[in-house]
Amino acid sequence: MKPYSLFRRIALGLSLTMVVACLCAVTWLFAKAERADDTIRERTLLVQARDIARYLEPAGDDRVQLHLPSSLAEAYSNSESRYRYAISDANGQYLISNSGTVGPLPALSGKRHSFYEYDAGQNHPRHVIGTALRTQVGGRTFYVQVEQRSDRSGSLWKEVTEEFLVDGDWLEFLFLFALIGICLWIVNQGLEPLRKISGIARSIGPTNTHIRFPTAKVPAEILPCILSLNSLLDRLEEGLDRQREFNANAAHQLRTPLAVLMANVQSLGDPEAVARLTVDVNHMSRIVSQLLLTAQLDALAIDLMEVVELNELVADVAANLGPIAIGSNKNVRLERSDADVLLRTNSFALRAAIQNLIENAIKHTPRGTSVLVRVSDLPTVDVIDAGPGVPEAQRAKIFERFWRGDKSTSGAGLGLAIVEKIVKAMRGSVSVTGAAGGGARFTIRLPREALVDNAREQDQRAAADMAVEKPRVKRAARSFWPGLRAARKRQAAGARG
């Protein structure tokens, strides 16, 4: 299952929450604006109806007359005016109107006024809102209706759109995006301690089990997890130390009995028995040596700052193993690179890896054949034997600890595992393929970043020697001149005498 991103979840949740909150706020504000718009219109119509009712006068025969001031009369008589009014009597008969008809009179039900709305027209329908006011003129009841034609479907949206585009309300969306960006930055900064802890966790390995997660400046929410992890690392380090100590002690303690056993075997009178027992004791000695080397490598923090010439190191290892190969009627051939190959590495660990590969090749190559060791400036080291080779199905497992492809052969399955562990610690790789003429070809590939420029290295060494030599020259100069002056004084005194 693919792991999910905590930052992505928090960011998505915050972004959606803020967007939904803004949409809800905008919807609520629009609804409030729409309601306020309706309220203002209703109050405006009611004020107009009361103004008209104030200018009504009785005219006899149950009729009334309207004397509007010129300003009001002009506002209602304008052809582009959206307002119209009508006065009707108690029977619903319209007596006065400024233009056409108005909507039906609503039932007031004991109230003095009432608001109403309806849609008028067929081809071009318009929404009409109005108010009806009951008033008394000359002791008789009349009704004043004032209406306003309104494009309700688009007026408010038009105003909102103009406000958004013209007055710069669109900047609110930029503010929203900026707010989301700030929140995401805060979340990212809040997760920074987790990233630092992850980096520390990646750096912890068998060679540096002493590293612990820091507890200072750690959020209180993850501090219990940090303390639990540090406690776990304490127990793991203790267990690894015990295992390494046991392996080292066991391997070291077995060396002396094996040496005594070998001496006793050599003192036997039966040559055939001596030969058989010598093979067994040598096999046991090799296993013990590999166990001791494994324990040393587990406890060793491999420092890659030592400058080594690869040709010389490989030649030294091959020369040390030459007598073993010759004793088995085999040979070790070395092909050097054309130029020196200077590496910044660890000579002890690299020597152990190459030695294990050459020993493994000597073991599997037939009698009368040679093991070829080739050095290149890539930098790589190839160890090629003429043995049966390694089947492709077993190449993925051959570097596993205690794994042996041929159970009938001697060996504990530690040598190649040691090689892979060392090379990985050097940030390199080791692989096995088939040799051109049969057999196996093991290749150690070291990183090109480990190569050292020969000229620059010589300049650095010369500079270092100069830094050491300069104080010596100064001290010699300081002691030379006083001695010379003293010698001259003695010489002058002797001449006078």
C-alpha positions in Angstrom: 0.0 0.0 0.0 1.4 3.4 -1.0 2.0 5.6 2.0 0.0 8.8 2.2 1.5 12.3 2.6 0.6 13.9 5.9 1.5 17.4 4.5 -0.8 16.7 1.5 -3.7 15.7 3.8 -3.3 18.7 6.0 -2.9 21.1 3.1 -5.9 19.7 1.3 -8.1 19.8 4.4 -7.1 23.4 5.2 -7.6 24.5 1.6 -11.0 22.9 1.3 -12.1 24.3 4.7 -11.1 27.8 3.8 -12.7 27.6 0.4 -15.9 26.2 1.8 -15.9 28.8 4.6 -15.4 31.6 2.0 -18.2 30.3 -0.2 -20.5 30.1 2.8 -19.6 33.6 3.8 -20.2 34.9 0.3 -23.5 33.1 0.1 -24.6 34.4 3.5 -23.5 38.0 2.5 -25.4 37.8 -0.8 -28.5 36.5 0.9 -28.2 39.4 3.5 -27.7 41.8 0.6 -30.7 40.5 -1.2 -32.8 40.7 1.9 -31.6 44.2 2.6 -32.4 45.2 -1.0 -36.0 43.9 -0.7 -36.4 45.7 2.7 -35.2 49.0 1.3 -37.5 48.7 -1.7 -40.5 47.9 0.5 -39.8 50.8 2.8 -39.3 53.1 -0.2 -42.6 52.1 -1.7 -44.4 52.6 1.7 -42.9 56.1 2.0 -44.1 56.9 -1.5 -47.6 55.5 -0.8 -47.8 57.7 2.4 -46.7 60.7 0.4 -49.4 60.2 -2.2 -52.0 59.6 0.6 -51.0 62.9 2.2 -51.9 64.8 -1.0 -55.4 63.2 -1.4 -58.4 65.6 -1.0 -62.2 64.8 -1.1 -63.9 65.9 -4.3 -67.5 65.0 -3.6 -69.7 62.2 -5.0 -67.5 59.7 -3.1 -64.5 60.7 -5.1 -61.1 62.2 -4.3 -58.6 64.3 -6.1 -54.8 64.2 -6.0 -52.6 67.3 -6.0 -49.0 66.2 -6.1 -46.2 68.7 -6.0 -44.5 69.2 -9.3 -41.3 67.3 -8.3 -43.4 64.2 -7.4 -45.7 64.5 -10.4 -42.7 64.8 -12.7 -41.1 61.6 -11.2 -44.3 59.6 -11.8 -45.1 61.0 -15.2 -41.6 60.4 -16.7 -41.9 57.8 -19.5 -38.8 56.0 -18.2 -40.0 55.8 -14.6 -40.3 52.4 -13.1 -42.9 53.5 -10.6 -46.6 53.7 -11.0 -49.5 54.3 -8.6 -53.3 53.9 -8.4 -56.0 55.0 -5.9 -59.1 52.9 -5.5 -62.2 53.1 -3.3 -63.5 50.7 -0.8 -65.3 48.7 -3.6 -62.0 48.2 -5.5 -62.9 50.7 -8.2 -59.8 52.5 -9.5 -60.3 56.3 -9.4 -56.8 57.7 -10.1 -53.8 56.1 -11.9 -50.6 57.5 -13.5 -50.1 54.8 -16.2 -52.2 51.8 -17.0 -53.3 49.3 -14.4 -51.7 48.0 -11.3 -51.8 44.6 -9.7 -54.8 43.3 -7.8 -55.3 44.7 -4.4 -54.1 42.4 -1.7 -56.2 41.5 1.4 -55.0 43.7 4.2 -56.8 41.7 6.9 -57.0 44.5 9.4 -53.5 45.9 8.6 -52.9 49.4 7.3 -50.5 48.3 4.6 -49.3 45.2 2.9 -46.5 44.3 0.4 -47.0 42.1 -2.6 -45.2 41.0 -5.7 -46.1 39.4 -9.0 -44.8 38.8 -12.6 -46.4 41.0 -15.3 -46.3 40.6 -19.1 -46.0 37.6 -21.3 -43.4 38.3 -24.1 -41.1 40.3 -21.7 -42.1 39.4 -18.2 -41.1 41.8 -15.5 -41.1 41.3 -11.8 -43.3 43.8 -10.0 -43.2 44.6 -6.3 -45.7 46.9 -4.6 -47.3 48.1 -1.5 -51.0 48.8 -0.7 -51.9 51.4 1.9 -55.3 52.0 3.5 -56.0 55.6 4.3 -59.0 57.8 5.3 -60.0 60.9 3.3 -63.1 62.9 4.3 -64.2 60.1 6.5 -64.1 57.5 3.7 -61.7 54.6 3.1 -59.4 54.6 0.1 -56.5 52.4 -1.0 -53.2 53.7 -2.4 -51.1 51.2 -4.4 -47.5 52.0 -5.5 -45.6 49.6 -7.6 -42.1 49.3 -9.0 -41.0 47.3 -12.0 -37.8 45.4 -11.2 -35.6 43.0 -13.1 -35.2 40.9 -9.9 -33.3 38.1 -11.7 -30.3 40.3 -12.6 -30.3 43.6 -10.8 -28.5 42.4 -7.6 -26.2 40.1 -9.6 -25.4 43.0 -11.9 -24.5 45.2 -8.9 -22.4 42.4 -7.4 -20.6 41.9 -10.7 -19.9 45.6 -11.2 -18.7 45.7 -7.6 -16.4 42.7 -8.2 -14.9 43.9 -11.5 -15.0 47.7 -11.3 -14.3 48.3 -7.6 -11.6 45.7 -7.2 -13.4 43.1 -5.0 -11.7 40.4 -7.0 -8.7 41.2 -4.8 -10.5 39.2 -2.1 -9.7 36.0 -4.0 -6.0 37.0 -4.2 -6.2 37.4 -0.4 -7.8 34.0 -0.1 -5.0 32.4 -2.2 -2.4 34.3 -0.2 -4.0 33.1 3.0 -4.0 29.5 1.8 -0.3 29.9 0.8 0.6 31.2 4.3 -1.3 28.3 5.9 0.6 25.8 3.7 3.9 27.4 4.6 3.0 27.2 8.3 2.1 23.5 7.9 5.3 22.9 6.0 7.4 24.6 8.8 5.5 22.6 11.4 6.4 19.3 9.7 10.1 20.3 9.5 11.0 18.5 12.8 9.6 15.3 11.3 11.9 15.7 8.3 14.9 16.2 10.5 14.1 13.1 12.5 13.7 11.2 9.2 17.1 12.3 8.1 18.7 11.3 11.4 16.9 7.9 11.2 18.4 7.3 7.7 21.9 8.0 9.1 21.6 5.3 11.8 23.2 2.0 10.9 25.2 -0.8 12.4 28.4 1.2 12.5 26.9 4.3 14.3 24.3 2.9 16.7 25.3 5.6 19.2 23.3 8.2 17.4 20.1 9.3 19.1 17.2 11.6 18.2 17.4 15.0 19.8 14.8 15.9 22.4 15.5 19.6 22.5 13.2 21.9 20.4 10.9 19.0 19.6 7.1 19.5 19.5 5.4 18.1 22.6 3.1 16.0 20.3 6.0 13.9 19.0 8.3 14.0 22.1 6.8 10.7 23.5 7.5 9.0 20.2 11.1 10.3 20.2 11.7 9.1 23.7 10.4 5.7 22.8 12.6 5.5 19.7 15.7 6.5 21.7 14.8 3.8 24.3 14.5 1.3 21.5 17.8 2.3 20.0 19.5 1.9 23.5 18.2 -1.7 23.6 19.3 -2.4 20.0 22.8 -1.0 20.6 23.2 -3.1 23.8 22.1 -6.2 21.9 24.5 -5.5 19.0 27.4 -4.8 21.3 26.8 -8.1 23.0 26.6 -9.9 19.7 29.8 -8.3 18.4 31.6 -8.9 21.7 30.6 -12.6 21.6 31.7 -13.1 18.0 35.0 -11.3 18.6 35.7 -13.2 21.8 34.7 -16.6 20.3 36.8 -16.1 17.2 39.8 -14.9 19.2 39.6 -17.7 21.7 39.3 -20.3 19.0 42.5 -19.3 17.3 44.8 -20.6 20.0 43.2 -24.1 20.2 43.3 -24.3 16.4 47.0 -23.4 16.4 47.7 -26.1 19.0 45.6 -28.6 17.1 47.5 -27.8 13.9 50.8 -28.4 15.7 49.6 -31.7 17.1 48.4 -32.8 13.6 51.8 -32.0 12.1 53.4 -34.2 14.7 51.4 -37.3 13.7 53.3 -40.1 12.0 50.8 -41.0 9.3 51.2 -38.6 6.3 47.8 -39.4 4.8 46.0 -38.6 8.1 48.1 -35.5 8.5 47.0 -34.3 5.0 43.3 -35.0 5.7 43.3 -33.3 9.1 45.3 -30.3 7.8 42.6 -29.6 5.3 39.9 -29.7 8.0 41.9 -27.5 10.4 42.6 -25.0 7.6 38.9 -24.9 6.9 38.1 -24.2 10.5 40.8 -21.6 10.7 39.4 -19.8 7.7 35.9 -19.8 9.2 37.2 -18.4 12.5 39.2 -15.7 10.6 36.1 -14.6 8.7 34.0 -14.5 11.9 36.7 -12.3 13.5 36.8 -10.1 10.4 33.0 -9.8 10.5 33.1 -8.8 14.1 35.9 -6.2 13.4 33.9 -4.7 10.5 30.7 -4.5 12.6 32.6 -2.5 15.2 34.6 -0.4 12.7 33.3 2.9 11.5 34.8 2.9 8.0 36.6 6.1 7.4 37.0 6.9 3.7 39.6 9.6 4.0 42.8 7.5 3.5 44.5 7.9 0.1 45.4 4.6 -1.4 47.0 3.6 -4.8 44.7 0.8 -6.0 47.4 -1.0 -8.1 49.8 -1.3 -5.2 47.1 -2.4 -2.8 45.8 -5.2 -5.1 49.4 -6.3 -5.9 50.2 -6.6 -2.2 47.1 -8.7 -1.6 47.8 -10.9 -4.6 51.4 -11.4 -3.5 50.3 -12.5 0.0 47.9 -15.1 -1.5 50.4 -16.3 -4.1 51.9 -19.0 -2.0 48.5 -20.4 -1.2 47.7 -20.6 -4.9 51.1 -22.1 -5.8 50.6 -24.7 -3.0 47.4 -25.8 -4.8 49.1 -25.9 -8.2 47.4 -22.7 -9.2 48.5 -19.2 -10.1 47.5 -15.6 -9.6 48.0 -13.1 -12.5 47.7 -9.4 -12.1 46.9 -6.8 -14.8 47.5 -3.3 -13.6 45.9 -0.2 -15.1 48.1 2.0 -17.3 48.2 4.8 -14.8 48.1 5.1 -11.0 44.7 5.0 -9.5 44.5 7.0 -6.4 41.4 6.5 -4.2 40.2 8.1 -1.1 39.0 5.0 0.8 39.8 2.7 3.7 42.8 0.4 3.0 42.0 -2.1 5.7 38.4 -2.7 4.6 39.2 -2.6 0.8 42.1 -5.1 1.3 39.8 -7.5 3.2 37.2 -7.3 0.4 39.7 -8.0 -2.4 41.4 -10.7 -0.3 38.1 -12.6 0.1 37.4 -12.4 -3.6 40.8 -13.8 -4.6 40.6 -16.5 -1.9 37.2 -17.5 -3.3 38.6 -17.6 -6.8 41.6 -19.7 -5.8 39.2 -22.1 -4.1 37.0 -22.7 -7.2 39.5 -22.5 -10.1 40.8 -25.9 -11.2 44.4 -27.0 -10.7 46.8 -25.9 -13.4 44.8 -22.7 -14.1 45.2 -19.1 -13.1 43.1 -16.5 -11.3 43.2 -13.2 -13.2 43.0 -10.0 -11.1 42.5 -6.9 -13.3 42.6 -3.2 -12.1 41.1 -0.4 -14.1 40.9 3.4 -13.6 37.1 3.4 -13.7 37.8 2.4 -10.8 37.1 -1.3 -10.8 38.7 -4.5 -9.7 37.9 -7.8 -11.6 38.6 -11.2 -10.2 38.2 -13.9 -12.8 38.5 -17.6 -12.3 38.3 -20.7 -14.6 35.9 -22.6 -12.3 32.3 -23.8 -12.9 30.9 -20.3 -12.7 27.7 -19.1 -10.9 24.3 -20.0 -12.4 22.1 -17.0 -13.0 19.5 -18.3 -10.6 22.0 -18.2 -7.7 23.6 -14.8 -8.5 21.0 -12.9 -6.5 21.6 -15.0 -3.4 25.3 -15.5 -3.5 26.1 -12.5 -1.4 23.8 -13.5 1.4 25.4 -14.4 4.7 25.8 -18.2 5.3 24.4 -19.0 1.9 26.3 -21.7 -0.1 25.3 -22.8 -3.6 27.2 -26.1 -3.5 26.7 -27.7 -0.1 29.4 -30.3 -0.8 32.2 -27.7 -0.8 33.9 -26.3 2.3 33.1 -22.9 3.5 30.7 -21.1 5.8 29.2 -18.7 3.2 30.7 -15.6 4.9 33.4 -14.4 2.4 31.2 -12.9 -0.3 28.8 -11.4 2.3 31.8 -9.7 3.9 32.8 -8.3 0.4 29.3 -6.9 -0.3 29.1 -5.3 3.1 32.5 -3.6 2.7 31.8 -2.3 -0.8 28.4 -1.0 0.1 30.0 0.9 3.0 32.3 2.5 0.5 29.2 3.5 -1.6 30.2 1.1 -4.3 28.8 -2.2 -5.7 29.9 -5.8 -6.3 28.4 -8.1 -8.9 29.1 -11.5 -10.5 28.8 -12.5 -14.1 30.0 -15.2 -16.4 33.6 -15.0 -17.6 34.3 -15.1 -21.4 36.2 -18.4 -21.3 34.0 -20.0 -18.6 34.1 -19.5 -14.9 33.0 -16.5 -12.7 33.9 -12.9 -12.9 33.4 -10.8 -9.7 33.6 -7.0 -10.2 34.0 -4.4 -7.5 32.9 -1.0 -8.7 34.0 1.9 -6.5 32.5 5.4 -6.9 34.2 7.8 -9.2 33.8 10.4 -6.5 36.5 8.5 -4.6 39.2 9.1 -7.3 41.9 11.6 -6.3 43.7 13.8 -8.8 47.3 12.7 -8.7 48.8 16.1 -9.4 46.6 17.9 -6.9 47.4 15.2 -4.3 51.1 15.8 -4.8 50.6 19.5 -4.5 48.7 19.1 -1.3 51.4 16.8 0.1 54.1 19.2 -0.9 52.2 22.1 0.8 51.8 20.0 3.9 55.5 19.1 3.9 56.3 22.8 3.4 54.1 23.8 6.3 56.0 21.3 8.5 59.4 22.3 7.1 59.1 26.1 7.3 59.1 26.2 11.1 62.2 24.0 11.2 64.0 26.3 8.8 63.1 29.3 11.0 64.3 27.6 14.1 67.6 26.6 12.4 68.1 30.2 11.2 67.5 31.5 14.6 70.1 29.2 16.1 72.6 29.6 13.2 73.3 33.3 13.4 74.0 33.5 17.2 76.3 30.5 16.8 78.1 32.1 13.9 78.7 35.3 15.9 79.9 33.3 18.9 82.4 31.4 16.7 83.8 34.7 15.2 84.2 36.1 18.6 86.2 33.1 19.7 88.3 33.2 16.6 89.1 36.9 17.1 90.0 36.3 20.8 92.4 33.5 19.7 94.1 35.8 17.1 94.7 38.5 19.7 96.1 36.0 22.1 
